[in-house]
Amino acid sequence: MKLKKLFILLYVYIGLITCIVTCLFIYSINDSEFFPINEDESTYYNSARLFYETNSTKAVICISENRSAIGQHNWYGPSYQLIYGLIAKIFGFTKTYFITFHYLLFIISILLLWLLPLNKIKRLFFISIYLSTYASFSFIYTYYPEMLNIVITIILLVIFSRINLKTNKLIYVFIPLILLFSIIRITNVFWIFSIIVFADTKKRKIQFSAISFLIFFIVFIYMKLFTAPSYVLGLNSIHNGEFMISNVFLTIKILLLNAIHNSIALFSNANSSIILILLLMVTVIYSIFNNTNKHIWVRHKIHVLGILTVIGTTMIAELLLYYTQALTIEKQIAFFIPLLIFIIILLGRNYKLVFFFCCFIFLPMSILKSKNYVSAHKEFSNVINSRKEYIYNLTDFSKSIHTDKKEINILWLYSEYEIPNNMTLTVLPVSLNRKPLLYTTNICNENANDSVKFKMYHKIDIDYILSKDSISLKNIDLVQYNPKYYYLYKCK
């Protein structure tokens, strides 16, 4: 009888959270007043807009003319652009279609969790804990592709959890999926090292290790060729060839500085999301070392070690290669949450205590985070609406562009315009007569001279320069101007 009541309670809890998420989703899209609020969101938004209008996967915005060696993609590669652009082509490009797609992914994530090989009560606890965290629904209300990445994690977790030493044929489904999903997000490649735990003989250990490093190498080559240098120090150094044996001391220095910076950012700026992940990590460590039931440990050891391998290798890579703010780390490691919950559930201890903490502490924080996301995006939409006259006059420059080229490359300084948060590109045209309008910018001080602001690196052919003020440079001709808004120059 008590178990039946617990079932009902958990079902009601899951249903209640789903209703809250749904109500917030409806509120988000009901008036279509939603808009990206920062540069990262702008990149996803504009990339999808470019594909929708021109079928191009090229970088709509790049820094210092840096695009990928093959395809001229941005630092995320072509995958997000293709996925979100194709959805826009099917259902139409609106300011809220990102949110609708993310809500559908939220529903899919819940359905996928029912496929985990757990008994009913543990599965309900897993879903209840997961739904109490920011990773399950907060990113619905953003333009980040984190909901897609969470669904990918759950798909890989479901398959991984069903692989065992006796019947490991699923590995040959698992490996191609890792390769496919690594094209979407590079860090998914670290899943490949989890297959080594299923090697029960020396021969298989050699085989699985060789496969793991081969897949890792393939994804590394893909990153080098099909993604642009990322504007974070560690990854940028890889693209620029600084991580070489001849520069071993420089390499060690960069890696250590990155790790120190990110560790400090992780703890000193820890918000509720980071605290949640740290709490789950501590719980996993405690569950492993304080496990008195040897049968449970023997039964689940392989899967626990495999998941810890994924988390460990990803965390090391994030700390060493990224040099970013706490928000980026929060997004990058959000997929740890279902993995950590799975370990806690498998080991059969402490998951009820984790549920209690998540229910009464982290669920309210996650709902508040989501509400703040919605409010921020709606408020910025109102800011954009209040600048309609400015936007109309600024975007008028595109009428003066005339070229027979298949694409137009424009050099500009994205930070010198009046749209807040460096979000001017979200209101500029990204196509002209179905031809891509592609922008490149330099990162520099606004007080720098024109030769620095509009420096050309000759990696791509610059057709026009768009400036807020009049500039004096060689080999350019003034084409059109509106003194309050822009000056458009054609490069000779």
C-alpha positions in Angstrom: 0.0 0.0 0.0 2.8 2.4 0.9 4.6 1.6 -2.4 1.4 2.3 -4.3 1.1 5.7 -2.6 4.7 6.4 -3.4 4.0 5.6 -7.1 1.1 8.0 -7.1 3.1 10.7 -5.4 5.9 10.5 -7.9 3.5 10.5 -10.9 1.8 13.6 -9.5 5.2 15.2 -8.9 6.3 14.5 -12.5 3.0 15.7 -13.8 3.1 18.9 -11.7 6.6 19.9 -13.0 5.5 19.1 -16.6 2.5 21.4 -16.1 4.7 24.2 -14.7 7.1 23.9 -17.6 4.2 23.8 -20.1 2.6 26.9 -18.6 5.9 28.8 -18.8 6.3 27.6 -22.4 2.9 28.9 -23.4 3.5 32.2 -21.7 6.9 32.4 -23.5 5.4 32.1 -27.0 1.8 33.5 -26.6 2.7 37.0 -27.8 5.7 36.1 -29.9 7.8 38.7 -28.0 11.0 36.7 -27.6 14.5 37.6 -28.7 18.1 36.6 -28.2 19.9 38.4 -25.4 23.6 37.8 -25.9 26.3 37.2 -28.5 26.2 33.4 -28.2 22.5 33.2 -28.7 22.8 35.6 -31.6 25.2 33.2 -33.3 22.7 30.3 -33.1 19.8 32.5 -34.1 21.6 34.2 -37.1 23.1 30.9 -38.3 19.6 29.3 -38.5 18.3 32.5 -40.2 21.0 32.4 -42.8 20.3 28.7 -43.7 16.6 29.4 -43.7 17.0 32.3 -46.2 19.9 31.0 -48.4 20.6 27.3 -47.7 24.1 28.3 -46.6 26.0 26.8 -43.7 28.8 29.3 -43.9 29.6 31.5 -40.9 27.2 34.4 -40.7 29.6 36.0 -38.2 33.3 35.3 -37.7 36.2 37.0 -35.8 39.3 38.3 -37.7 38.1 36.4 -40.8 38.5 33.0 -39.1 36.3 30.4 -40.7 36.8 26.7 -41.0 39.2 25.3 -43.6 36.5 23.3 -45.3 33.0 24.8 -45.7 33.9 28.2 -44.1 31.8 27.3 -41.0 31.8 29.1 -37.7 33.3 27.7 -34.5 30.3 25.4 -33.9 30.6 23.8 -37.3 27.6 23.3 -39.6 25.4 20.9 -37.5 23.4 23.3 -35.4 22.9 25.5 -38.4 21.5 22.6 -40.4 19.3 21.2 -37.7 17.7 24.5 -36.6 17.7 25.8 -40.2 15.9 22.7 -41.5 13.3 22.9 -38.8 12.7 26.6 -39.7 12.3 25.6 -43.4 9.6 23.1 -42.4 7.7 25.2 -39.8 8.7 28.7 -40.6 11.3 31.1 -39.0 9.9 32.9 -36.1 11.4 34.4 -32.9 9.8 31.6 -30.9 10.3 28.5 -33.0 13.6 27.7 -31.1 11.5 27.6 -27.9 8.9 25.4 -29.4 11.5 22.9 -30.6 13.2 22.9 -27.2 9.9 22.2 -25.5 9.3 19.2 -27.7 12.9 18.0 -26.9 11.9 18.3 -23.2 9.0 16.0 -23.7 11.1 13.6 -25.7 13.7 13.5 -23.0 11.1 12.3 -20.4 9.9 9.6 -22.8 13.4 8.4 -23.5 14.1 8.0 -19.7 11.4 5.4 -19.6 13.7 3.2 -21.7 16.4 3.0 -19.0 16.8 -0.6 -17.6 15.7 0.2 -14.1 12.8 -1.0 -12.1 9.7 1.1 -12.0 10.3 2.9 -8.7 13.9 3.7 -9.5 12.9 5.0 -12.9 10.3 7.3 -11.4 12.8 8.6 -8.9 15.3 9.1 -11.7 12.8 11.2 -13.7 11.7 13.1 -10.6 15.2 14.1 -9.7 16.1 14.9 -13.3 13.0 17.1 -13.6 14.0 19.0 -10.5 17.2 20.3 -12.1 17.9 23.2 -14.4 19.3 20.8 -17.0 15.9 19.3 -17.7 14.0 22.5 -18.7 15.7 25.8 -18.0 17.3 25.9 -21.5 14.0 25.5 -23.2 13.6 29.3 -22.8 16.9 30.2 -24.5 18.4 30.0 -28.0 21.1 27.7 -26.8 21.0 24.1 -28.2 21.4 22.6 -24.7 18.1 20.7 -24.8 19.2 19.0 -28.0 22.5 18.1 -26.3 20.7 16.8 -23.2 18.5 14.5 -25.5 21.6 13.2 -27.2 23.1 12.4 -23.7 20.0 10.5 -22.7 20.0 8.5 -26.0 23.6 7.5 -25.4 22.9 6.8 -21.7 20.0 4.5 -22.6 22.1 2.5 -25.1 25.2 2.4 -22.9 23.1 1.2 -19.9 21.9 -1.8 -22.0 25.3 -2.9 -23.0 26.8 -5.7 -20.9 29.7 -8.2 -21.1 27.5 -11.1 -22.3 25.6 -9.2 -25.1 27.7 -6.3 -26.2 26.4 -6.1 -29.8 24.9 -2.8 -29.0 28.4 -1.4 -28.9 28.4 -1.5 -32.7 25.3 0.8 -32.6 26.8 2.9 -29.8 30.1 3.7 -31.6 28.5 5.1 -34.9 26.1 7.2 -32.8 29.0 8.7 -30.8 30.7 9.6 -34.1 27.5 11.2 -35.4 26.7 13.1 -32.2 30.3 14.3 -32.0 29.7 16.2 -35.2 26.9 18.0 -33.4 28.9 18.7 -30.3 32.6 17.8 -30.2 32.7 16.9 -26.5 30.4 13.9 -27.2 33.5 12.2 -28.5 34.5 11.4 -24.9 31.8 8.8 -24.7 34.0 6.6 -26.9 36.3 5.9 -24.0 33.5 4.3 -22.0 33.5 1.3 -24.3 36.9 0.2 -22.9 35.2 -0.9 -19.6 33.4 -3.7 -21.6 36.6 -5.3 -22.7 36.8 -8.5 -20.8 40.0 -9.9 -22.4 43.4 -8.4 -23.2 42.6 -8.7 -26.9 39.4 -6.8 -26.6 41.1 -4.1 -24.5 43.5 -3.5 -27.3 40.7 -3.5 -29.9 38.4 -1.2 -27.9 41.3 1.1 -27.0 42.4 1.3 -30.7 38.8 2.0 -31.8 38.5 4.7 -29.1 41.6 6.6 -30.2 40.7 6.2 -33.9 37.3 7.8 -33.3 38.9 10.5 -31.2 41.4 11.2 -33.9 38.7 11.3 -36.6 36.7 13.8 -34.5 39.8 15.9 -33.9 40.5 16.1 -37.6 36.8 17.0 -38.2 37.2 19.8 -35.6 40.3 21.1 -37.3 38.8 21.1 -40.8 35.1 21.8 -40.3 35.0 24.2 -37.4 36.6 27.7 -37.1 39.1 28.5 -34.3 37.0 29.1 -31.2 37.5 32.4 -29.4 38.6 30.6 -26.2 42.3 30.4 -25.5 42.8 26.6 -25.3 40.9 25.6 -28.4 42.2 28.6 -30.3 45.7 27.4 -29.6 44.9 24.0 -31.1 43.7 25.5 -34.3 46.7 27.8 -34.5 49.1 24.9 -34.1 50.6 26.1 -30.8 50.1 22.7 -29.1 53.1 21.0 -30.6 56.1 19.1 -29.1 58.4 22.0 -30.1 56.2 24.3 -27.9 55.8 21.9 -25.0 56.5 24.5 -22.3 54.0 26.9 -23.9 51.5 24.1 -24.1 51.8 23.2 -20.4 51.6 26.9 -19.4 48.4 27.5 -21.4 46.8 24.3 -20.1 47.7 25.0 -16.5 46.5 28.7 -16.7 43.2 27.5 -18.3 42.7 24.9 -15.6 43.4 27.4 -12.8 41.2 30.1 -14.3 38.3 27.7 -14.8 38.6 26.1 -11.4 38.5 29.5 -9.8 35.5 30.5 -11.9 33.8 27.2 -11.1 34.0 27.7 -7.3 34.1 31.5 -6.8 31.2 32.2 -9.1 29.3 29.1 -8.3 25.5 29.5 -8.7 22.8 27.0 -7.9 23.4 25.0 -11.0 27.1 24.5 -10.3 26.4 23.8 -6.6 23.9 21.1 -7.8 26.5 19.4 -10.0 29.1 19.5 -7.2 26.5 18.1 -4.8 25.7 15.2 -7.2 29.4 14.5 -7.6 30.0 14.4 -3.9 27.0 12.0 -3.5 28.4 9.7 -6.2 31.8 9.6 -4.5 30.2 8.9 -1.1 28.0 6.2 -2.7 31.0 4.5 -4.2 33.3 4.5 -1.2 30.6 3.9 1.4 28.9 1.0 -0.4 28.5 -1.9 1.9 26.6 -4.1 -0.6 29.3 -5.7 -2.6 26.7 -7.5 -4.9 25.4 -4.1 -6.1 28.9 -2.8 -6.8 29.9 -5.9 -8.7 26.7 -5.8 -10.7 26.9 -2.2 -11.7 30.7 -1.5 -11.5 31.2 -1.6 -15.3 28.5 1.0 -16.0 29.6 3.2 -13.1 33.2 3.2 -14.3 32.2 3.9 -17.9 30.1 6.9 -17.0 32.8 8.2 -14.7 35.2 7.9 -17.6 32.9 10.1 -19.8 32.5 12.7 -17.0 36.2 12.6 -16.0 37.6 13.0 -19.6 35.1 15.7 -20.4 35.8 17.7 -17.2 39.6 17.5 -17.7 39.2 18.8 -21.3 36.8 21.6 -20.3 39.2 22.8 -17.5 42.3 22.6 -19.6 41.1 23.8 -23.0 38.4 26.4 -22.3 39.1 29.8 -20.9 35.6 31.0 -20.3 33.1 32.3 -17.7 31.1 30.2 -15.3 27.9 30.4 -17.5 29.7 28.6 -20.3 31.0 25.9 -17.9 27.4 25.6 -16.5 26.1 24.9 -20.0 29.0 22.6 -21.1 28.6 20.3 -18.1 24.8 20.3 -17.8 24.8 16.8 -19.4 26.6 15.5 -16.3 23.4 15.7 -14.4 21.5 12.7 -15.9 24.7 10.7 -15.8 25.4 11.4 -12.1 21.8 10.7 -11.2 22.0 7.4 -13.0 25.1 6.3 -11.0 23.3 7.3 -7.7 20.2 5.3 -8.7 22.3 2.3 -9.8 24.2 2.1 -6.5 20.8 2.1 -4.7 21.7 4.5 -1.9 21.1 8.2 -1.2 18.8 8.8 -4.2 15.8 9.5 -1.9 17.9 12.1 0.0 19.0 13.6 -3.4 15.4 13.7 -4.4 14.5 15.6 -1.2 17.2 18.2 -1.8 16.3 18.6 -5.5 12.6 18.9 -4.7 12.8 21.5 -2.0 15.9 23.4 -2.9 16.9 23.1 -6.6 13.5 22.8 -8.2 12.4 26.3 -7.0 15.8 27.7 -8.2 15.4 26.0 -11.6 11.9 27.4 -12.0 13.2 30.9 -11.0 16.1 30.6 -13.4 13.6 29.7 -16.2 11.3 32.6 -15.3 14.3 34.9 -15.4 15.3 33.6 -18.8 11.8 34.2 -20.1 11.6 37.7 -18.6 15.0 38.7 -20.0 14.2 37.5 -23.5 10.9 39.3 -23.5 12.3 42.5 -22.1 15.0 42.5 -24.8 12.3 41.9 -27.5 10.7 45.1 -26.2 14.0 46.9 -26.5 14.3 45.8 -30.1 10.8 47.0 -30.8 11.5 50.4 -29.3 14.4 50.8 -31.8 12.5 50.2 -35.0 13.3 53.5 -36.5 17.0 53.1 -35.8 16.9 49.5 -37.2 15.1 50.6 -40.3 17.7 53.3 -41.1 20.6 51.1 -40.2 19.6 48.2 -42.4 19.0 50.5 -45.3 22.7 50.0 -46.3 21.9 46.7 -48.0 20.0 48.5 -50.8 23.4 50.0 -51.9 25.1 46.6 -52.3 25.5 45.4 -55.9 27.6 42.4 -56.8 27.5 39.4 -59.0 29.3 37.3 -56.4 27.5 34.3 -54.8 28.1 35.8 -51.4 29.0 39.1 -49.9 31.6 39.5 -47.2 31.2 42.6 -44.9 33.8 43.8 -42.5 32.4 45.8 -39.5 32.9 46.4 -35.8 30.0 44.7 -34.1 30.5 46.6 -30.8 30.1 50.1 -32.0 26.3 50.3 -32.6 23.5 51.3 -30.4 21.7 47.9 -30.0 22.6 46.7 -26.4 24.7 43.6 -25.7 26.5 43.7 -29.0 23.3 42.4 -30.6 23.2 44.5 -33.7 23.7 41.5 -36.1 20.4 40.0 -35.0 18.6 43.0 -36.8 20.9 43.3 -39.8 20.0 41.5 -43.1 21.8 38.1 -43.6 20.8 37.7 -47.2 20.3 39.8 -50.3 18.3 38.3 -53.2 18.9 34.9 -51.5 22.7 35.5 -51.5 24.4 35.2 -48.1 25.5 38.4 -46.4 28.4 37.3 -44.2 30.0 39.5 -41.6 33.5 39.5 -40.0 34.5 41.6 -37.0 37.7 42.4 -35.1 37.9 42.4 -31.3 39.4 45.7 -30.3 39.0 48.8 -28.2 36.4 51.2 -29.6 39.0 54.0 -29.3 41.4 52.1 -31.6 42.3 53.8 -34.9 40.6 52.8 -38.1 43.4 50.6 -39.3 43.0 48.4 -36.2 39.2 48.4 -36.2 39.0 47.4 -39.9 42.2 45.4 -40.3 42.0 42.9 -43.1 43.7 39.5 -42.7 43.1 38.4 -46.4 41.7 35.1 -45.3 38.5 35.9 -47.2 37.7 38.5 -49.8 36.2 41.5 -48.1 33.6 43.2 -50.4 32.4 46.0 -48.2 33.2 47.8 -44.9 30.3 48.9 -42.7 31.2 51.6 -40.2 29.3 53.7 -37.8 31.5 56.7 -38.6 33.4 58.0 -41.5 36.8 56.2 -41.9 40.0 56.9 -43.9 41.6 53.8 -45.3 43.3 52.9 -48.6 41.6 51.1 -51.4 38.0 51.8 -50.4 35.3 53.9 -51.9 32.3 55.4 -50.2 29.1 53.9 -51.6 26.4 55.2 -49.3 26.0 56.8 -46.0 23.5 58.1 -43.4 25.5 60.1 -40.9 23.4 59.2 -37.9 23.6 55.5 -38.7 26.3 54.1 -41.0 28.9 54.6 -43.7 29.2 51.9 -46.4 32.4 51.5 -48.3 33.3 49.2 -51.2 36.7 47.6 -51.2 38.7 47.9 -54.4 
